[in-house]
Amino acid sequence: MPPAPVRRPVPCREEDPELWFAESPTVLEQAKALCTTCPLRDACLAGALDRGEPWGVWGGEIFDRGVVIARKRPRGRPRKVTAA
């Protein structure tokens, strides 16, 4: 009998699922970082694009309203910047 294949951990199954669907930009960046070493990253991203996932972190990318975005902005109005 051949040896069983070695299974590498998949972060989204090992960590709190809320990380991948958080509102906080900081937490979403943590989820993206966990995806960097995932052996299923490419397949995860391709599947999310095929399914048109509306939101969350998939394959190391943030989806917002079905579109991949570089980073999520915090909720609310942006802070006013005063001219110096």
C-alpha positions as CSV (number, residue, x, y, z in Angstrom):
1,M,0.0,0.0,0.0
2,P,1.5,3.4,-1.0
3,P,2.0,5.9,1.8
4,A,-0.8,8.4,2.4
5,P,-0.1,11.9,0.9
6,V,1.2,14.5,3.4
7,R,-1.5,17.0,4.0
8,R,-0.3,20.6,4.6
9,P,-2.5,22.7,6.9
10,V,-5.0,25.0,5.2
11,P,-5.3,28.2,7.3
12,C,-9.0,28.8,6.7
13,R,-9.7,25.4,8.3
14,E,-7.3,25.8,11.1
15,E,-8.1,29.4,12.2
16,D,-11.2,31.2,13.2
17,P,-13.5,31.5,10.1
18,E,-14.5,35.0,11.2
19,L,-11.1,36.2,10.1
20,W,-12.0,35.7,6.4
21,F,-15.2,37.7,6.7
22,A,-14.3,40.4,9.2
23,E,-15.3,44.1,8.9
24,S,-12.0,45.3,10.2
25,P,-9.4,46.1,7.5
26,T,-6.6,45.0,10.0
27,V,-8.2,41.6,10.5
28,L,-8.7,41.1,6.8
29,E,-5.0,41.9,6.3
30,Q,-4.2,39.1,8.8
31,A,-6.3,36.7,6.9
32,K,-4.6,37.6,3.6
33,A,-1.2,37.0,5.3
34,L,-2.3,33.6,6.4
35,C,-3.2,32.7,2.8
36,T,0.3,33.4,1.5
37,T,1.6,29.9,2.4
38,C,-1.6,28.0,1.7
39,P,-1.2,25.2,-0.8
40,L,-4.7,25.8,-2.2
41,R,-4.4,29.6,-2.6
42,D,-4.6,29.6,-6.5
43,A,-7.5,27.2,-6.6
44,C,-9.3,29.1,-3.9
45,L,-9.0,32.4,-5.7
46,A,-10.0,30.8,-9.1
47,G,-13.1,29.2,-7.4
48,A,-14.1,32.5,-5.8
49,L,-13.8,34.3,-9.1
50,D,-15.9,31.6,-10.9
51,R,-18.6,31.6,-8.2
52,G,-18.6,35.4,-8.0
53,E,-18.1,35.5,-4.2
54,P,-19.6,38.7,-2.9
55,W,-17.2,39.3,0.0
56,G,-14.5,37.9,2.2
57,V,-10.9,36.9,1.8
58,W,-10.4,34.2,-0.9
59,G,-7.1,33.0,-2.2
60,G,-5.3,35.8,-0.4
61,E,-7.5,38.6,-2.0
62,I,-10.2,40.7,-0.5
63,F,-13.6,40.6,-2.2
64,D,-16.0,43.4,-1.7
65,R,-19.3,43.4,-3.6
66,G,-17.9,40.7,-5.9
67,V,-14.8,42.7,-6.9
68,V,-11.2,42.1,-5.8
69,I,-9.9,45.1,-4.0
70,A,-6.4,45.9,-2.7
71,R,-7.5,46.8,0.8
72,K,-10.6,47.5,2.7
73,R,-11.2,51.0,4.0
74,P,-12.5,51.5,7.5
75,R,-16.2,52.1,7.8
76,G,-17.5,55.7,8.3
77,R,-16.3,59.0,6.9
78,P,-12.6,59.5,6.3
79,R,-10.8,61.8,8.7
80,K,-10.3,65.4,7.7
81,V,-6.8,66.3,6.8
82,T,-5.9,69.8,7.7
83,A,-3.5,71.7,5.4
84,A,-0.2,72.7,6.9
